[in-house]
């Protein structure tokens, strides 16, 4: 899945840092985020995703999902099928992320009650996905070149040595004024990420709770998004992970969204 994009992102680095190939220099914020973006995760992946929605009163709703991801030439495709509970069963979501800088993700959602596939417009990318604390934009794959990245410091988190990188969007209309990420050195996994709203107030925090190597690839198995302003949390747990099984390209179509598993 992300054997991805080396030539395109390398061009971006060379444009932003023209001296890179001529001198040995410490990593820049852009290079760190590029390394995260290019972290190898296999040609395809499938697994069972449990989404737990927890409100301020600790009431919990649990949703079971089948997820499939595949790397294509120039893009990565993801499709999610909701299995339970009954009120969301047969709902599906699909995301296509492109390697090309500046090209927005394409996203669709299928709502069985309407029997219609709806394309997610750019104006709706800030909406929250299925009652969770993830926006549609969060579910995509943000290209490193659309933000300006700055290393703030280095520090230890949960026994992991991390770079702390601040990313500020070049588009002033973007939903987040900035994000701050804790990136594990050498693994290139974002261990923690803070999202700030348009008023520069902390909006939510994403924390990776569990990651491990599967088939030689570092894989995120458990994460938690906490909206500090609403005191609402979404937990994501990935199990039964299978990598490089040769998922059919036909899996990632509007027809399959309607058909389901």
Order of alpha helices (4+ residues) and beta strands (2+ residues): alpha-alpha-beta-beta-beta-beta-beta-beta-beta-beta-beta-beta-beta-beta-beta-alpha
